Amino acid sequence: MSVRLIGKAFKLATRSRRRFVIFTVVYSVLIALTTYSINAYYTALRSSTSLIFMIVVLICAIILSIFYANLIVTYRRLEIATLKCIGWRNNHVRTLIVGEIFAVTLVSFIIVIEFFFHWIAIASYIFPKKLASAITPIQWIPLLITFGVILGVQVVAILIANDRILKVRPIQALQMQR
């Protein structure tokens, strides 16, 4: 049942095209900035400027993920109430919302990886080998650390969204919408 729900969550996420595209682009930029700041922190011998930049980016990631989770629950309130009306349990609705959040995160991460692949390929093709390795934007370890950090931030947003999901009552689907 969970695999089917995750598939439905991906379909649900892409159904709201405008919100999906906007947040995918924003998350892609955020993931790229986080990866760049983690890479700068470790390659610049732990400078205070890169540490401050990394902290600012992480705070922005937390704020953005909480905003996105609340936005999903707000816009899906009627759908959540309808699903609860027809017998869906809170766990199934939660899986649907979590899948939608992770769909945006996963697609954004794939876009960032694709961008970095192309960046490395273009740099190694155009420039000599020593210069190409110097302008390569990141290493793979900061990218994997970023993926873990972004997923950890999403967990915080999911916990906050979970509280809002539990407050949606099935009767709200039957009430007149204004």
Beta strands, then each sheet from edge to edge (+ up, - down):
end
